[in-house]
Amino acid sequence: MNAIPVLSQRLQSTPIYELQDTFCENHFFMKREDCIPFSFGGNKARKARFFYQDIMKKQPDTIVTYGSGSSNHCRIIANMASAMGLACHIISPSDHYEATMNSKMTELFGATIETCPVEQVSHTIDAYLEQLINIGQKPYFIQGGGHGNLGTAAYVEAYQEILEYEQQSGIQFDSIFFASGTGTTQAGLVCGQLLARRNDDQKIIGISIARTAERGYEVIADSIRGYFEEYESNLSIDYESRLIFEDAYRKGGYGKFDEEVTKTIDSVLCKEGIPMDTTYVGKAYSGMKAYIQDHAIHGQNILFIHTGGTPLFFDAIGK
Ligand SMILES: *Cc1c(COP(=O)(O)O)cnc(C)c1O
């Protein structure tokens, strides 16, 4: 198994820059997770660094994971597997399966992709893992989107970088916005904030790109509890009041967007030189602006986390 220096060396904090945008008289800053230097970066690359350490310890021979044809997670895990010299098998829901820049790269990395109806995903994964074990192989399974305690831990680390930035610059962020999917990124940020025991009222606001609030809250609360159980033992702090998972800007669900989103993407690219995709980052940035307007937020320092997905930008351009 090959070591990958860019994943084993300490990650330098991703940059935070102020933007030109002054919507509703707020100051906007952006943390560029898309600049993480592996496989086009993004939050799945930060999570993958934690899976990488665990894989180096456990020495499996195959990595198994799942995700859709547009999954950033699958691209990064397949890239990591090819760089480590490991086999990679991906299970993908066949419903609305579409070839994207991500799925083309996933194939280029030599991963095998098995599609099945969405309701059979869980069974197909179990069957595949069992089959590998039966022939004496050692598979390593990663949940879709890098969900789980290692993924959460990755965003506790990102929150520490945000704290360091605040301490060094003297700028305090009143609100932090980002695209929330499985909620693992959000759970990590909330855990990081709880561990920092701040005494201000900083809000962490996940803009749902797919799930309804009910389902979203449940999964994020589980992730927070799971993380504290494994790493920090007793969670006596009130985390429920800190959970803001906003589902008003889902635009009908995963992958769906409207003209508001594409206009926002064009404007941010032209004015700030920053690419965003329609499924996650552009949708969340546009949702953040609607939230600011709907909640009459002004005069704040606002941090937006660019969670990556750069290859999806190229799928959407000109469409
Ligand atoms: C997966 C993904 C998200 C959502 O992250 P979660 O941790 O699943 O909430 C946001 N942005 C991009 C670009 C992603 O690929």
The ligand as an SDF file (V2000), in Angstrom:
LIG
                    3D

 15 15  0  0  0  0  0  0  0  0999 V2000
  -20.9760   16.5820    0.1450 C   0  0  0  0  0  0  0  0  0  0  0  0
  -20.9350   18.0460   -0.0510 C   0  0  0  0  0  0  0  0  0  0  0  0
  -21.5920   18.9280    0.8360 C   0  0  0  0  0  0  0  0  0  0  0  0
  -22.4060   18.4430    2.0070 C   0  0  0  0  0  0  0  0  0  0  0  0
  -21.5740   17.9960    3.0670 O   0  0  0  0  0  0  0  0  0  0  0  0
  -22.1860   17.1460    4.2700 P   0  0  0  0  0  0  0  0  0  0  0  0
  -21.0510   16.9590    5.2000 O   0  0  0  0  0  0  0  0  0  0  0  0
  -22.6530   15.8580    3.6770 O   0  0  0  0  0  0  0  0  0  0  0  0
  -23.3040   17.9220    4.8440 O   0  0  0  0  0  0  0  0  0  0  0  0
  -21.4890   20.2810    0.6020 C   0  0  0  0  0  0  0  0  0  0  0  0
  -20.7870   20.7600   -0.4480 N   0  0  0  0  0  0  0  0  0  0  0  0
  -20.1520   19.9550   -1.3230 C   0  0  0  0  0  0  0  0  0  0  0  0
  -19.4460   20.5590   -2.4650 C   0  0  0  0  0  0  0  0  0  0  0  0
  -20.1970   18.5680   -1.1500 C   0  0  0  0  0  0  0  0  0  0  0  0
  -19.5720   17.7690   -2.0230 O   0  0  0  0  0  0  0  0  0  0  0  0
  1  2  1  0
  2  3  1  0
  2 14  2  0
  3  4  1  0
  3 10  2  0
  4  5  1  0
  5  6  1  0
  6  7  2  0
  6  8  1  0
  6  9  1  0
 10 11  1  0
 11 12  2  0
 12 13  1  0
 12 14  1  0
 14 15  1  0
M  END
$$$$
